[in-house]
Amino acid sequence: MKTLKSRLQKKIEASYVVQGEDILLYDKALELIKNACNLQLEEFNFIVFDEDSFNEQTVLDSLQTLPMGSDKKIVLLKNISKFGENFKKNLREYLKKPVESTCLVIFDFFNKFDFLISEKVSAKRMDNKSLEGIVRSELKSHNKTITDLACQKLLDACCNYYSLIHNELEKLYFCIDSEITEKDIENLVCKETEFTVFELTDALSKKDADKAVALLNLMDKDTKTFTLVLNHFRRLFFASISDKTDAELAALLGVKEYAITKARAISKNFTKLQLKNIYEMSNDVDFYIKNGQMQVENALYYLIFGILYC
């Protein structure tokens, strides 16, 4: 992402595959590509396909048609997770001799388009130094500054997701007159518990004890957090044993389909027996809390260390 603007100034490629977990960076990448293409008459020259509208032949036909009243057109595939081998073959063939006026952009949250030789754009979370520079630059444009400790607290609270940092900065612009302090972050910035729980789940699946404990220390030790952790591991268990499709299981559990896709990926770091044991341990801990036999904070640490050493 950091080099995309300079790359676009040199050449607009036939296709871009955007991959990573920071949602807002997908939109930032698309904005840069649109600007570079100088897109005109978007109603004709910006064609979007998502899971609902995706049709393999229609996509291939759209890539071949010329723009209307514009030098370029953009075809966007937005997080498509299911397509056939024939589509893969035809898309590869198309990119060997692409239409020069068409720019294909693929939002690939599920990493399904690794088979393409395309220009890659990273939407992964950025490192502290890069994010700190962005934060200070955005604050400067609003005539505000931030202390070093406050900046680090902001990044930690948002788990280094630029999408979350951007939202919190929007709030801080209106609440703080000049310099943002550590106390301002503590009082005004929401800890993104759901994102932190996802990170915690991933750390536990990799047996990364240091990261798991550090993430748990960032979180509120309350019933909401415990419920989120509990639901994540229940989801992993069901994802590992179910033969239903991601969409079918998502509908049954009342979550988005990508949550099941990610759960299935993480569940591969455990055996089915381990997930069964974790599921049973989670239910036991839930029972202890509800019957006043264990405090929530103790239960969280008990569960986390139980998972690390299961």
C-alpha positions in Angstrom: 0.0 0.0 0.0 2.8 2.4 0.9 4.2 2.3 -2.6 1.0 2.0 -4.6 0.7 5.8 -5.4 4.2 5.9 -6.8 3.7 2.7 -8.8 0.5 4.1 -10.3 2.3 7.3 -11.4 4.7 5.1 -13.4 2.2 2.7 -14.9 -1.4 1.5 -14.5 -1.4 -2.3 -14.5 -4.0 -4.5 -16.1 -4.9 -6.0 -12.7 -4.5 -5.4 -9.0 -5.1 -7.9 -6.2 -5.6 -6.3 -2.8 -5.1 -8.7 0.1 -5.0 -8.2 3.9 -7.2 -7.7 7.0 -7.4 -3.9 7.3 -10.7 -3.1 5.6 -10.3 0.6 5.1 -7.1 0.1 3.2 -9.0 -1.7 0.4 -11.1 1.5 -0.1 -7.9 3.6 0.0 -6.3 1.4 -2.7 -9.4 1.7 -4.9 -9.5 5.4 -4.5 -5.8 5.7 -5.6 -6.5 3.5 -8.6 -9.6 5.4 -9.6 -7.7 8.7 -9.4 -4.9 7.3 -11.5 -7.3 6.0 -14.1 -9.1 9.5 -14.2 -12.3 7.5 -14.3 -15.2 9.3 -15.9 -19.0 8.4 -16.0 -18.7 5.9 -13.2 -22.2 4.6 -13.9 -20.9 3.0 -17.1 -17.2 2.6 -16.3 -17.1 1.3 -12.8 -18.5 -2.2 -12.7 -18.7 -4.1 -9.3 -19.3 -7.8 -8.8 -19.9 -9.1 -5.3 -21.0 -12.6 -4.0 -24.6 -11.8 -5.0 -24.0 -10.4 -8.5 -21.0 -12.5 -9.4 -21.3 -14.5 -12.7 -18.2 -16.0 -14.3 -19.1 -15.3 -17.9 -20.5 -11.8 -17.2 -17.2 -10.9 -15.5 -15.2 -12.1 -18.4 -17.4 -10.2 -20.9 -17.2 -7.0 -18.8 -13.4 -7.2 -19.0 -13.5 -7.2 -22.8 -15.9 -4.3 -23.4 -14.5 -0.8 -24.0 -15.2 2.2 -21.7 -17.8 4.9 -22.5 -16.6 8.5 -22.5 -13.5 7.6 -20.5 -10.0 6.4 -21.3 -10.3 3.7 -18.6 -12.9 1.5 -17.0 -12.5 -0.5 -13.7 -14.0 -3.9 -13.0 -14.0 -4.7 -9.3 -14.4 -8.2 -7.9 -15.3 -7.7 -4.3 -14.4 -10.6 -2.0 -15.5 -13.4 -4.3 -14.8 -16.7 -2.5 -16.3 -19.3 -4.9 -15.6 -19.9 -8.6 -14.8 -22.7 -10.9 -11.5 -24.0 -12.3 -12.7 -22.9 -15.8 -13.0 -19.3 -14.5 -9.4 -19.5 -13.2 -8.2 -20.7 -16.5 -10.1 -18.0 -18.5 -9.0 -15.2 -16.2 -5.3 -16.3 -16.6 -5.7 -16.4 -20.3 -7.3 -12.9 -20.4 -4.5 -11.4 -18.4 -1.9 -12.7 -20.9 -3.5 -10.3 -23.4 -5.7 -7.8 -21.4 -7.7 -5.0 -22.9 -5.6 -1.9 -22.3 -8.5 0.3 -21.3 -9.7 -2.1 -18.6 -8.3 -2.2 -15.1 -9.3 -5.2 -13.0 -9.2 -4.7 -9.3 -9.8 -7.6 -6.9 -10.6 -7.3 -3.2 -9.3 -10.6 -2.1 -9.9 -10.8 1.7 -10.1 -14.6 1.5 -6.9 -15.1 -0.5 -8.6 -16.9 -3.3 -6.8 -15.2 -6.2 -3.2 -16.2 -5.4 -3.2 -18.1 -8.7 -3.0 -14.9 -10.7 0.1 -13.1 -11.7 -1.1 -9.6 -10.9 0.2 -6.5 -9.2 -0.2 -7.2 -5.5 -1.4 -4.5 -3.0 -1.0 -5.1 0.7 -3.9 -4.2 2.9 -2.3 -5.8 5.9 -1.9 -3.9 9.1 1.0 -1.5 9.0 3.9 -1.4 11.4 4.0 1.1 14.3 6.4 3.5 12.6 4.3 3.8 9.5 1.0 4.2 11.4 2.6 6.8 13.7 3.6 8.8 10.7 0.1 8.7 9.3 -1.5 9.6 12.6 0.8 12.6 13.0 0.3 13.7 9.4 -3.5 13.5 9.7 -3.5 15.3 13.0 -1.2 18.1 11.6 -3.8 18.7 8.9 -6.3 19.5 11.7 -3.7 21.6 13.6 -3.4 19.0 16.3 -0.5 17.0 17.8 -0.2 13.9 19.9 2.3 12.8 22.6 4.5 9.7 22.0 2.7 7.7 24.7 -0.7 8.7 23.6 0.1 7.7 20.0 1.2 4.2 21.1 -1.9 3.8 23.3 -4.0 4.7 20.3 -2.3 2.1 18.1 -2.6 -0.6 20.8 -6.3 0.1 21.5 -7.0 -0.2 17.7 -4.7 -3.3 17.3 -2.9 -1.4 14.5 -5.9 -1.4 12.2 -5.8 1.8 10.2 -9.6 1.5 9.7 -10.2 1.7 13.4 -7.5 4.3 14.0 -9.1 6.5 11.3 -12.5 6.3 13.0 -11.0 7.2 16.4 -9.1 10.2 15.0 -12.4 11.5 13.6 -13.7 11.6 17.1 -10.5 13.1 18.6 -10.5 16.0 16.1 -13.7 17.3 17.6 -13.0 16.6 21.2 -9.4 17.9 21.7 -8.3 21.5 21.1 -4.6 21.0 20.5 -2.4 18.2 21.9 -3.8 14.7 22.5 -2.5 13.1 25.6 -2.4 9.6 27.1 -5.4 10.5 29.3 -7.4 11.6 26.3 -6.9 8.2 24.7 -7.9 6.4 27.9 -11.1 8.6 28.2 -12.2 8.8 24.6 -10.9 5.8 22.5 -12.8 2.6 22.5 -10.8 -0.6 22.8 -11.9 -2.8 19.9 -12.6 -5.9 21.8 -13.9 -8.0 18.9 -10.8 -7.4 16.9 -8.6 -8.1 19.9 -10.5 -11.3 20.6 -9.8 -12.4 17.0 -6.1 -11.6 17.4 -6.2 -13.5 20.7 -7.7 -16.5 19.1 -5.1 -16.5 16.4 -2.3 -16.2 18.9 -3.7 -19.1 20.9 -3.9 -21.3 17.8 -0.2 -20.7 17.2 0.7 -21.3 20.9 2.1 -17.8 21.1 1.8 -17.4 24.9 3.5 -13.9 25.1 1.2 -12.4 22.5 -1.9 -14.1 23.9 -1.2 -12.7 27.4 -0.3 -9.3 26.1 -3.6 -9.1 24.2 -5.6 -10.3 27.1 -4.0 -7.6 29.3 -5.3 -5.0 26.8 -8.9 -6.2 27.1 -11.6 -5.4 29.6 -12.0 -8.4 31.9 -15.8 -8.5 31.8 -18.7 -10.7 30.8 -18.8 -9.3 27.2 -15.2 -10.2 26.6 -15.6 -13.7 28.1 -18.7 -14.2 25.9 -16.8 -13.1 22.7 -13.9 -15.5 23.6 -16.3 -18.3 24.3 -18.2 -17.8 21.0 -15.0 -17.7 19.0 -13.8 -21.1 20.2 -17.3 -22.6 19.9 -17.2 -21.3 16.3 -13.9 -23.0 15.7 -15.2 -26.3 17.1 -18.3 -26.3 14.9 -16.3 -25.1 11.8 -13.9 -28.1 12.3 -16.6 -30.8 12.5 -19.3 -29.5 10.2 -19.6 -30.6 6.6 -21.9 -27.7 5.8 -20.7 -24.9 3.5 -19.4 -21.6 5.0 -22.7 -19.9 4.1 -24.9 -22.6 5.6 -22.9 -22.7 8.8 -22.8 -18.9 9.0 -26.6 -18.8 8.7 -27.0 -21.4 11.5 -24.6 -19.6 13.9 -25.9 -16.1 13.0 -22.6 -14.7 11.8 -21.1 -13.4 8.6 -19.8 -16.0 6.1 -16.2 -14.6 6.2 -16.2 -15.3 10.0 -16.7 -19.0 9.2 -14.1 -19.0 6.5 -11.5 -17.5 8.9 -12.6 -19.9 11.7 -12.0 -22.9 9.4 -8.5 -21.5 8.6 -7.6 -21.0 12.3 -9.1 -24.4 13.3 -6.5 -26.2 11.2 -3.9 -25.2 13.9 -5.8 -27.5 16.3 -6.7 -31.1 16.2 -10.5 -31.9 16.4 -9.9 -33.5 19.8 -8.2 -30.3 21.1 -11.1 -28.2 19.9 -13.6 -30.6 21.5 -11.6 -30.4 24.8 -11.6 -26.5 24.6 -15.3 -26.5 23.8 -16.0 -28.6 26.9 -13.6 -26.5 29.1 -15.3 -23.3 27.9 -18.8 -24.7 28.8 -17.4 -25.7 32.3 -16.0 -22.2 32.9 -19.2 -20.6 31.7 -21.1 -22.7 34.2 -18.7 -21.7 37.0 -19.2 -18.0 36.3 -22.9 -18.2 36.2 -23.0 -20.1 39.5 -20.7 -17.6 41.2 -17.9 -20.2 41.5 -15.4 -18.2 39.5 -14.9 -14.5 38.8 -14.8 -13.4 35.1 -11.2 -12.1 35.2 -9.9 -15.4 36.8 -12.0 -17.4 34.3 -10.5 -15.6 31.3 -6.9 -16.3 32.5 -7.9 -19.9 33.4 -9.4 -20.5 29.9 -6.5 -18.8 28.1 -3.8 -20.9 29.8 -5.9 -24.0 29.5 -6.1 -23.5 25.7 -2.3 -22.8 25.5 -1.5 -26.0 27.2 -4.2 -28.3 26.0 
